Amino acid sequence: MNVNPVQSFVAGAALVNARQTKLNAQGRLVYTGAGEAPLGSTVQDYAENFAADIHLHNAGGQHYVTQGDAVNVVPGDRLTTGADGRVVKAAAGAEFFFTATEPSGGQDSIFRAAPTHGQTQPAPAPEA
């Protein structure tokens, strides 16, 4: 069993720090799309076809993530993957992969979040 939270894969495209990644059909790292489960978070910038380190999602610990929209995030917000490996607030009923542990600074800001493992954001309670 490998307990190292950081693993290396070949980058299938140029990758930047704090983005969510997955493996493509060729076994190379690329960004996740909206709602896709992440394999891990990049830990710095990488050129295409070179080794790229990721902090594995299932390894736990804090991850640095990049906000994908202008909606500010506060600690406790549940996050899912957005476009280009960024994260966004999870809508009601959507699967979420992180819980924010610090506030974000707006679109494209980098902040910390704790990984969760594919849980579903509950729907809001009905109004009385």
C-alpha angles and dihedrals in degrees: 000000000000111000096178108120091207122066133176127230133164113268112240090198137005107293131196132211123281098018128130117248142191134182118263125216090277092054094252128131118259134158120278119245126225112309095001119137112250124232090199150316123270113244097203141348119299136189121232115272093019129106113277125194121217132186101234114241094222092050092079126214126104118317128199109232135181121233114237103198142027096262107111117236123218129193110286096030113134115233136202131186119278131184122316096013095300124130130235135181111283115244121228109286093016125123113252130202105186142033115215113242096184135023121271125230098225134274115000092006117139118229139155127268136170117236120244122189111247100300123164123245107238119240115252116268114261115257115255 
